Amino acid sequence: MTGTVRTVLGDVPAGELGMTYVIEHLVSGDPLVKTECSSSHPPDPAAPVAKVGYFAEAGVAALVHPVPSASGRDIIRLVEASRRTGVHLVAATGLRRSRDNRATHWLGRLEPVELARLFTADVLRGIDAFDYTGPAVRSTGHRAGFITIATGDETLTARDRPIIAAVGLAHRATGAPVLAHCEGGRGASEWLEALTEAGVPAESVLLGHMDKVADPGYHRELAASGATLEYDQALLHADNPDNQTVRLVTALLADGLAHRIVLGVDCSHRAPWGTSRPKGLAWLATGLRDQLIAAGVDAGTLHMLYVENPARALTLAPGNPGILADQAP
């Protein structure tokens, strides 16, 4: 496998990324996240290191941390966790749901090209040590590896359009893949169409939380477009022999679309991280693997789902930073 994946400690050859969990919220200092998901806002500074360490014990080599710009990414703690555990961490730039970025917030007042320049700086130069919450910007040199955009509705809103335009510009400038969090798993078709119109090819798009929707036809259509589908609901069905995520995986395998699936746990939304060991943190690499094997998934396909697919989906495409030079404002 050729190409590189950009981690907080530098670029890693895609073929060396290893077993990867996609969409794992490790830490956030954002007040909104603290209220809605306290497990992503641990008071102990050492907590992210311990949390990533539990993943490492399960054999996980890489984690994708999708907390976007000005949301308490805490790049310094991510770097420490990666260095101390040896786990590759891929950090995000981008924005949360439009309803979370109030019109009175500075993020809600920037033009698309201004947002695109911010996202591009995160990918090419480094994430701000203060995550754009202080009076100055101090690049850490630790760079984002993808752009995230969170959907809040099944239908695009007027606020979503300029954000998508910014994401498209930033992707063209950097080649960074784009992860769209599809709330409820719905609306992915419209979001994918809008992103491709903005210059992001479907092959560079990951669609998150898709296994919240049980319709195999919906998944088949999206996967056939070239986009990658991220499944992270399997833990909710861990004790159900008819695991919905397993059914969706096997349905796409039957259609020859195994190469369009990546897996995650999104464990911060399942239970406080300190009480989710080992089931929450290790289960994807153990229990789900066992369920997939019982459903007839062979070793080569498992390697594709856990290793090859995320490495390919996270690989940087060629970018052209010069496209932002002449853009106004």
Secondary structure in CASP SS format (residue, H / E / C, confidence):
PFRMAT SS
TARGET T0000
AUTHOR 0000-0000-0000
METHOD secondary structure of the structure
MODEL  1
M C 1.00
T C 1.00
G C 1.00
T E 1.00
V E 1.00
R E 1.00
T E 1.00
V C 1.00
L C 1.00
G E 1.00
D E 1.00
V E 1.00
P E 1.00
A H 1.00
G H 1.00
E H 1.00
L C 1.00
G C 1.00
M C 1.00
T E 1.00
Y E 1.00
V C 1.00
I C 1.00
E C 1.00
H C 1.00
L C 1.00
V C 1.00
S C 1.00
G C 1.00
D C 1.00
P H 1.00
L H 1.00
V H 1.00
K H 1.00
T H 1.00
E H 1.00
C C 1.00
S H 1.00
S H 1.00
S H 1.00
H C 1.00
P C 1.00
P C 1.00
D C 1.00
P C 1.00
A C 1.00
A H 1.00
P H 1.00
V H 1.00
A H 1.00
K H 1.00
V H 1.00
G H 1.00
Y H 1.00
F H 1.00
A H 1.00
E H 1.00
A C 1.00
G C 1.00
V C 1.00
A C 1.00
A E 1.00
L E 1.00
V E 1.00
H E 1.00
P C 1.00
V C 1.00
P C 1.00
S C 1.00
A C 1.00
S C 1.00
G C 1.00
R C 1.00
D C 1.00
I H 1.00
I H 1.00
R H 1.00
L H 1.00
V H 1.00
E H 1.00
A H 1.00
S H 1.00
R H 1.00
R H 1.00
T H 1.00
G C 1.00
V C 1.00
H E 1.00
L E 1.00
V E 1.00
A E 1.00
A E 1.00
T E 1.00
G E 1.00
L E 1.00
R C 1.00
R C 1.00
S H 1.00
R H 1.00
D H 1.00
N C 1.00
R C 1.00
A C 1.00
T C 1.00
H C 1.00
W H 1.00
L H 1.00
G H 1.00
R H 1.00
L C 1.00
E C 1.00
P H 1.00
V H 1.00
E H 1.00
L H 1.00
A H 1.00
R H 1.00
L H 1.00
F H 1.00
T H 1.00
A H 1.00
D H 1.00
V H 1.00
L H 1.00
R C 1.00
G C 1.00
I C 1.00
D E 1.00
A C 1.00
F C 1.00
D C 1.00
Y C 1.00
T C 1.00
G C 1.00
P C 1.00
A C 1.00
V C 1.00
R C 1.00
S E 1.00
T C 1.00
G C 1.00
H C 1.00
R C 1.00
A C 1.00
G C 1.00
F E 1.00
I E 1.00
T E 1.00
I E 1.00
A E 1.00
T E 1.00
G C 1.00
D C 1.00
E C 1.00
T C 1.00
L C 1.00
T C 1.00
A C 1.00
R C 1.00
D H 1.00
R H 1.00
P H 1.00
I H 1.00
I H 1.00
A H 1.00
A H 1.00
V H 1.00
G H 1.00
L H 1.00
A H 1.00
H H 1.00
R H 1.00
A H 1.00
T H 1.00
G C 1.00
A C 1.00
P C 1.00
V E 1.00
L E 1.00
A E 1.00
H E 1.00
C E 1.00
E H 1.00
G H 1.00
G H 1.00
R C 1.00
G C 1.00
A H 1.00
S H 1.00
E H 1.00
W H 1.00
L H 1.00
E H 1.00
A H 1.00
L H 1.00
T H 1.00
E H 1.00
A C 1.00
G C 1.00
V C 1.00
P C 1.00
A H 1.00
E H 1.00
S H 1.00
V E 1.00
L E 1.00
L E 1.00
G E 1.00
H C 1.00
M H 1.00
D H 1.00
K H 1.00
V C 1.00
A C 1.00
D C 1.00
P H 1.00
G H 1.00
Y H 1.00
H H 1.00
R H 1.00
E H 1.00
L H 1.00
A H 1.00
A H 1.00
S C 1.00
G C 1.00
A C 1.00
T E 1.00
L E 1.00
E E 1.00
Y E 1.00
D C 1.00
Q C 1.00
A H 1.00
L H 1.00
L H 1.00
H H 1.00
A C 1.00
D C 1.00
N C 1.00
P C 1.00
D C 1.00
N C 1.00
Q H 1.00
T H 1.00
V H 1.00
R H 1.00
L H 1.00
V H 1.00
T H 1.00
A H 1.00
L H 1.00
L H 1.00
A H 1.00
D C 1.00
G C 1.00
L C 1.00
A H 1.00
H H 1.00
R H 1.00
I E 1.00
V E 1.00
L E 1.00
G C 1.00
V C 1.00
D C 1.00
C H 1.00
S H 1.00
H H 1.00
R C 1.00
A C 1.00
P C 1.00
W H 1.00
G H 1.00
T H 1.00
S C 1.00
R C 1.00
P C 1.00
K H 1.00
G H 1.00
L H 1.00
A H 1.00
W H 1.00
L H 1.00
A H 1.00
T C 1.00
G H 1.00
L H 1.00
R H 1.00
D H 1.00
Q H 1.00
L H 1.00
I H 1.00
A H 1.00
A C 1.00
G C 1.00
V C 1.00
D C 1.00
A H 1.00
G H 1.00
T H 1.00
L H 1.00
H H 1.00
M H 1.00
L H 1.00
Y H 1.00
V H 1.00
E H 1.00
N H 1.00
P H 1.00
A H 1.00
R H 1.00
A H 1.00
L C 1.00
T C 1.00
L C 1.00
A C 1.00
P C 1.00
G C 1.00
N C 1.00
P H 1.00
G H 1.00
I H 1.00
L H 1.00
A C 1.00
D C 1.00
Q C 1.00
A C 1.00
P C 1.00
END
